[in-house]
Amino acid sequence: MPLLLLKVNRLSAVFWDVDGTLADTEMDGHRPAFNMAFKELDLPFVWDEELYNRLLAIPGGLRRVKLHAETCGVPLSQDQLDQVRDRKRVHYLERVRQGHVHLRPGVKRLLQELSSAGVQQWIVTSSGSASVMALLEQIQTQIPSFDGVVTSDDVASGKPAPDGYLLALERSGANSAASLAVEDSAAGLSAARAAGLRCLLTPSPWDADALRDSYDKATAMLDHLGDPGEQATVLSGASCHDGTVTLKYLENLLSVPDR
């Protein structure tokens, strides 16, 4: 009796989100940086972890500030918002340089495996270029170089709009059917899907419950990418051998019927 072999597609490219996906930037990076900016500018806001967790449902840091201020009855002018952005950026970059931001489990391992296999790897983020480059400078000795970077400075609309992913697909020349996005948020998932990409979702601990309604939209969803001794838990999608996301696992996801 002949053996039936499952055809596995070759992975062309992986597009990585940054905040909350590559690294835990939010709670120990962006949040305290915003609080320091608020204090410097005499603004009556303090974002603790519980509040910031809720505010993360709003994509884009400055939009988050604007809407929160309006909710508090303290509408901010564009000049004030620009000042918050500029001061927050200074404090965030300093926190990155001080080592407060760390890679999530499995990220370093998978980046190295994909690089060795010749898979293109791009960053696609709604963050600004300065924040992204500061993080990459801090972690550049730990990880291989990315093939390209698309930030909010490169597109008209950030996530959940697909603009960033569409631009990355164009610049990389990658086939969307043979590529994957790795995301941690509902906005990122929506952006990837709108660009025709399958998406592996690895929500941050504070986002997992809020993303339960997104399970059926992601190709697979795990709590993180997994490392030896720190196994990932599959929340939806294909089982993950040994609890670590590998090149083989990602290529298997390409064979999953698109939703």
C-alpha positions as CSV (number, residue, x, y, z in Angstrom):
1,M,0.0,0.0,0.0
2,P,1.6,3.3,-1.0
3,L,2.4,5.9,1.6
4,L,0.4,9.1,1.5
5,L,2.7,12.1,2.2
6,L,1.4,15.4,3.4
7,K,2.7,18.2,1.3
8,V,4.3,20.9,3.4
9,N,4.7,24.3,1.8
10,R,8.0,26.1,2.1
11,L,7.9,29.3,4.2
12,S,8.8,32.4,2.2
13,A,8.7,35.1,4.9
14,V,7.7,35.8,8.5
15,F,6.4,39.3,9.4
16,W,6.9,40.2,13.1
17,D,5.1,42.7,15.1
18,V,7.2,44.4,17.8
19,D,5.4,45.6,20.9
20,G,4.2,42.6,22.9
21,T,5.3,40.1,20.2
22,L,9.0,40.3,19.9
23,A,9.5,41.8,23.3
24,D,7.6,42.8,26.4
25,T,7.7,46.5,25.7
26,E,4.3,47.6,27.1
27,M,4.2,47.3,30.8
28,D,7.8,48.0,31.6
29,G,8.6,50.2,28.6
30,H,5.9,52.3,27.1
31,R,3.6,52.6,30.2
32,P,6.2,54.1,32.6
33,A,7.5,56.3,29.8
34,F,4.0,57.7,29.3
35,N,3.7,58.3,33.1
36,M,7.0,60.1,33.2
37,A,5.9,62.3,30.3
38,F,2.5,63.0,32.0
39,K,4.3,64.1,35.2
40,E,6.8,66.4,33.3
41,L,4.0,68.1,31.5
42,D,1.7,68.4,34.6
43,L,-1.0,66.2,33.1
44,P,-3.3,64.6,35.6
45,F,-2.9,61.0,34.4
46,V,-1.3,57.9,35.9
47,W,-1.5,54.7,34.0
48,D,-1.3,51.7,36.4
49,E,-1.1,48.2,34.9
50,E,-4.8,47.5,35.2
51,L,-5.8,50.7,33.4
52,Y,-3.1,50.4,30.8
53,N,-4.3,46.8,30.1
54,R,-7.7,48.2,29.2
55,L,-6.2,51.1,27.1
56,L,-4.2,48.6,25.0
57,A,-7.4,47.8,23.2
58,I,-6.9,51.2,21.5
59,P,-4.2,50.9,18.8
60,G,-1.5,53.6,18.7
61,G,0.0,55.2,21.7
62,L,-0.9,58.8,20.9
63,R,-4.5,57.9,20.0
64,R,-4.6,56.1,23.4
65,V,-3.6,59.3,25.1
66,K,-6.0,61.4,23.2
67,L,-9.1,59.2,23.9
68,H,-8.2,58.7,27.5
69,A,-7.8,62.4,28.1
70,E,-11.2,63.1,26.5
71,T,-12.7,60.4,28.7
72,C,-11.2,62.2,31.8
73,G,-12.6,65.5,30.6
74,V,-9.2,66.9,29.9
75,P,-9.1,67.2,26.1
76,L,-5.5,67.9,24.8
77,S,-4.5,70.1,21.9
78,Q,-2.4,68.8,19.1
79,D,0.6,70.7,20.6
80,Q,0.1,69.0,23.9
81,L,-0.2,65.6,22.3
82,D,3.0,66.3,20.3
83,Q,4.8,67.2,23.6
84,V,3.6,63.9,25.2
85,R,4.9,62.0,22.2
86,D,8.3,63.7,22.3
87,R,8.9,63.4,26.0
88,K,7.5,59.8,26.1
89,R,9.9,58.8,23.3
90,V,12.9,60.1,25.3
91,H,11.9,58.2,28.4
92,Y,11.1,55.0,26.4
93,L,14.4,55.0,24.6
94,E,16.2,55.4,27.9
95,R,14.3,52.5,29.5
96,V,15.2,50.3,26.5
97,R,18.9,51.3,26.9
98,Q,18.7,50.5,30.6
99,G,17.6,47.0,29.8
100,H,14.0,47.1,31.1
101,V,12.6,45.5,27.9
102,H,13.2,41.8,27.2
103,L,12.5,39.4,24.4
104,R,9.5,37.1,24.9
105,P,10.1,33.3,25.3
106,G,11.1,31.5,22.1
107,V,11.7,34.7,20.0
108,K,15.5,34.5,20.0
109,R,15.5,30.8,19.2
110,L,12.9,31.0,16.4
111,L,14.5,34.1,14.8
112,Q,17.8,32.2,14.6
113,E,16.3,29.1,13.2
114,L,14.4,31.0,10.5
115,S,17.5,33.0,9.6
116,S,19.6,29.8,9.3
117,A,17.0,28.4,7.0
118,G,17.0,31.5,4.7
119,V,13.5,32.6,5.5
120,Q,12.9,36.3,5.1
121,Q,12.1,38.1,8.4
122,W,10.6,41.6,8.5
123,I,9.3,43.9,11.2
124,V,5.8,45.4,10.6
125,T,4.7,47.6,13.5
126,S,2.5,50.6,14.3
127,S,5.3,52.0,16.5
128,G,7.5,54.8,15.2
129,S,10.9,54.2,13.7
130,A,12.8,55.7,16.6
131,S,11.3,53.3,19.2
132,V,11.8,50.3,17.0
133,M,15.5,51.2,16.2
134,A,16.2,51.7,19.8
135,L,15.0,48.3,20.7
136,L,16.9,46.7,17.8
137,E,20.1,48.4,18.8
138,Q,19.7,47.0,22.4
139,I,19.0,43.4,21.2
140,Q,21.1,43.3,18.0
141,T,23.8,41.1,19.6
142,Q,21.2,38.5,20.6
143,I,19.4,38.1,17.3
144,P,20.0,38.0,13.5
145,S,19.4,41.0,11.4
146,F,16.0,41.6,9.9
147,D,15.6,41.8,6.1
148,G,13.5,45.0,6.4
149,V,11.4,47.2,8.7
150,V,8.1,48.8,8.1
151,T,6.9,51.3,10.9
152,S,4.1,53.8,11.3
153,D,6.3,56.4,9.7
154,D,6.1,54.4,6.4
155,V,2.3,54.2,6.0
156,A,-0.8,56.4,6.1
157,S,-2.7,54.2,8.5
158,G,-1.5,51.9,11.2
159,K,-3.0,48.6,12.4
160,P,-5.8,47.4,12.2
161,A,-5.4,48.8,8.6
162,P,-3.4,46.4,6.5
163,D,-1.1,49.1,5.0
164,G,2.0,48.0,6.8
165,Y,1.7,44.4,5.8
166,L,0.9,45.2,2.2
167,L,3.9,47.4,2.0
168,A,6.1,44.7,3.5
169,L,4.8,42.2,1.1
170,E,5.5,44.5,-1.8
171,R,9.1,45.3,-0.6
172,S,9.9,41.7,0.2
173,G,8.5,40.2,-2.9
174,A,7.2,37.4,-0.7
175,N,4.1,35.3,-1.6
176,S,1.3,36.0,0.9
177,A,0.1,32.4,0.7
178,A,3.6,31.2,1.8
179,S,4.1,33.8,4.5
180,L,2.9,34.3,8.1
181,A,2.5,37.2,10.5
182,V,3.3,36.8,14.2
183,E,1.1,39.1,16.3
184,D,-0.1,39.6,19.9
185,S,-3.2,41.9,19.5
186,A,-6.6,42.0,17.9
187,A,-5.6,45.0,15.8
188,G,-2.5,43.3,14.5
189,L,-4.5,40.1,13.7
190,S,-7.0,42.2,11.8
191,A,-4.3,43.9,9.8
192,A,-2.6,40.7,8.9
193,R,-5.8,39.0,7.8
194,A,-6.8,42.0,5.7
195,A,-3.5,41.7,3.9
196,G,-4.2,38.1,3.1
197,L,-1.7,36.6,5.6
198,R,-2.2,33.7,8.0
199,C,-1.5,34.8,11.5
200,L,0.1,33.1,14.5
201,L,-1.2,34.9,17.6
202,T,0.9,35.0,20.8
203,P,-1.0,37.4,23.1
204,S,0.7,39.0,26.0
205,P,-0.5,37.7,29.4
206,W,-2.7,40.7,29.9
207,D,-4.3,40.4,26.5
208,A,-5.1,36.7,26.4
209,D,-8.7,36.9,27.9
210,A,-9.6,39.9,25.7
211,L,-8.6,37.9,22.6
212,R,-10.7,34.9,23.2
213,D,-13.2,36.1,20.6
214,S,-10.3,36.2,18.0
215,Y,-9.4,32.5,18.4
216,D,-11.2,31.5,15.2
217,K,-9.6,34.3,13.2
218,A,-6.0,33.2,13.9
219,T,-4.4,30.3,12.2
220,A,-3.1,29.3,15.6
221,M,-2.9,30.9,19.0
222,L,-0.3,30.1,21.7
223,D,0.6,31.9,24.9
224,H,4.2,32.3,23.6
225,L,6.6,30.6,21.2
226,G,8.2,28.3,23.7
227,D,11.7,27.4,24.7
228,P,13.3,24.3,26.2
229,G,12.2,24.2,29.8
230,E,9.4,26.8,29.1
231,Q,6.9,25.1,26.9
232,A,4.2,27.0,25.0
233,T,0.5,26.3,25.6
234,V,-1.7,26.0,22.5
235,L,-4.9,28.0,22.9
236,S,-6.2,27.2,19.5
237,G,-5.0,25.6,16.3
238,A,-2.5,22.8,15.6
239,S,-0.7,21.0,18.4
240,C,2.9,22.0,18.9
241,H,5.4,19.3,19.4
242,D,7.6,19.7,22.5
243,G,5.8,23.0,23.2
244,T,8.1,25.0,20.9
245,V,7.2,26.8,17.7
246,T,9.7,25.8,15.0
247,L,10.1,26.3,11.2
248,K,8.4,23.0,10.7
249,Y,5.4,24.1,12.8
250,L,5.1,27.4,10.8
251,E,5.3,25.5,7.5
252,N,2.5,23.2,8.7
253,L,0.4,26.2,9.4
254,L,0.6,27.1,5.7
255,S,-1.3,23.9,5.0
256,V,-4.1,24.8,7.3
257,P,-7.2,25.9,5.3
258,D,-7.5,29.7,5.3
259,R,-10.3,31.1,7.4
